[in-house]
C-alpha cells in the first residue's frame, strides 16, 4: 500500500502504523508486515504485508487493530490509500 502523509502528521501516522504492524504479525494469516518510509521523502510510505493465504487480507481487515488503525490515520493522509494487488503473493511465485 502506497501512502502519502501530511508532513506535519508523519510521526502520528508512523506510530499508529507500527502499532498496527506489531499486532498484525500475530495473526495466523500474516507472515510479515512492514512500514517502509521512502528515503527521499519521509511523507511517502509503503505498508507491505505478506499474507499466508488468499483469505488472510480480508480476515486482517476485520480485526480490531486494523479498524483502530484506519480510524486513527484517516486524517493523516493527503490522499486515499493506494493498494497494490495481492495477486503477486510470494507463495504464488514459488508454486
C-alpha positions as CSV (number, residue, x, y, z in Angstrom):
1,X,0.0,0.0,0.0
2,X,1.5,3.3,-1.1
3,X,0.7,6.3,1.2
4,X,1.4,10.0,1.2
5,X,1.1,11.5,4.6
6,X,0.6,15.2,5.6
7,X,4.2,16.4,6.5
8,X,3.1,17.5,10.0
9,X,1.4,14.1,10.7
10,X,4.2,11.7,9.7
11,X,5.0,10.9,13.4
12,X,1.4,10.2,14.2
13,X,1.0,8.0,11.1
14,X,4.2,6.0,11.7
15,X,3.3,5.4,15.4
16,X,-0.2,4.1,14.5
17,X,1.2,2.0,11.7
18,X,3.9,0.4,13.7
19,X,1.4,-0.4,16.4
20,X,-0.9,-2.0,13.7
21,X,2.1,-3.9,12.2
22,X,3.0,-5.4,15.6
23,X,-0.5,-6.7,16.1
24,X,-0.8,-7.8,12.5
25,X,2.1,-10.2,12.6
26,X,0.4,-12.0,15.5
27,X,-2.4,-13.0,13.1
28,X,-2.0,-16.6,11.8
29,X,-2.6,-15.4,8.2
30,X,0.2,-12.8,8.2
31,X,3.8,-13.8,7.7
32,X,5.2,-10.3,7.7
33,X,4.1,-6.6,7.9
34,X,6.5,-3.8,7.2
35,X,6.2,0.0,7.5
36,X,8.7,1.4,5.0
37,X,9.3,5.2,4.8
38,X,10.8,6.3,1.5
39,X,14.4,7.6,1.9
40,X,13.9,10.6,-0.4
41,X,10.6,11.7,1.2
42,X,9.6,10.8,4.7
43,X,5.9,11.7,4.0
44,X,5.8,8.8,1.5
45,X,5.5,5.4,2.9
46,X,4.8,1.8,1.8
47,X,3.0,-0.6,4.0
48,X,3.8,-4.1,2.9
49,X,2.0,-7.2,4.2
50,X,2.9,-10.7,3.3
51,X,-0.1,-12.9,3.6
52,X,-0.1,-16.7,4.0
53,X,-3.4,-17.3,2.3
54,X,-5.7,-15.6,-0.2
55,X,-8.3,-15.2,2.6
56,X,-5.9,-13.5,5.1
57,X,-6.2,-9.9,3.8
58,X,-10.0,-10.0,4.3
59,X,-9.6,-11.5,7.7
60,X,-7.0,-8.8,8.6
61,X,-9.5,-6.1,7.8
62,X,-11.9,-7.5,10.3
63,X,-9.5,-7.2,13.3
64,X,-9.9,-4.6,16.0
65,X,-6.3,-3.3,15.5
66,X,-6.9,-2.7,11.7
67,X,-10.1,-0.9,12.4
68,X,-8.4,1.2,15.0
69,X,-5.6,2.0,12.6
70,X,-7.9,3.1,9.8
71,X,-9.7,5.4,12.2
72,X,-6.5,6.8,13.7
73,X,-4.8,7.5,10.3
74,X,-7.8,8.7,8.3
75,X,-6.9,12.4,8.6
76,X,-3.2,12.0,8.4
77,X,-3.0,11.1,4.7
78,X,-3.1,13.6,1.8
79,X,-4.9,11.1,-0.5
80,X,-6.7,7.8,-0.1
81,X,-4.5,4.7,0.3
82,X,-3.4,3.0,-2.9
83,X,-3.4,-0.8,-2.7
84,X,-1.4,-3.0,-4.9
85,X,-2.9,-6.3,-5.9
86,X,-2.3,-9.2,-3.6
87,X,-2.2,-11.5,-6.7
88,X,1.5,-11.2,-6.6
89,X,1.8,-13.1,-3.3
90,X,5.2,-14.7,-2.7
91,X,3.5,-18.1,-2.4
92,X,2.1,-17.8,-6.0
93,X,5.6,-17.2,-7.4
94,X,7.1,-20.4,-6.0
95,X,4.3,-22.9,-6.5
